[in-house]
Amino acid sequence: DKKEAAKRLKLGLSSLYRKIEELKIEL
């Protein structure tokens, strides 16, 4: 299902952004 894939992609991106933000804070 395309909608499900898009939803998973969004979740992956948001979690990735969160990790990047955490790394920025550590730096």
C-alpha positions as CSV (number, residue, x, y, z in Angstrom):
1,D,0.0,0.0,0.0
2,K,1.5,3.4,-1.0
3,K,-0.1,5.2,1.9
4,E,1.4,2.9,4.4
5,A,4.8,3.2,2.7
6,A,4.6,7.0,2.8
7,K,3.6,6.9,6.4
8,R,6.6,4.7,7.3
9,L,8.9,7.0,5.3
10,K,7.6,10.0,7.2
11,L,8.2,8.2,10.5
12,G,11.7,7.3,9.5
13,L,12.5,10.8,8.4
14,S,11.1,12.4,11.6
15,S,13.2,9.9,13.8
16,L,16.2,10.6,11.7
17,Y,15.8,14.4,12.1
18,R,15.5,13.8,15.9
19,K,18.8,11.9,16.0
20,I,20.4,14.7,14.0
21,E,19.1,17.3,16.4
22,E,20.5,15.3,19.3
23,L,23.9,15.1,17.6
24,K,23.9,18.9,17.0
25,I,23.2,19.4,20.7
26,E,26.1,17.1,21.6
27,L,28.4,19.0,19.3
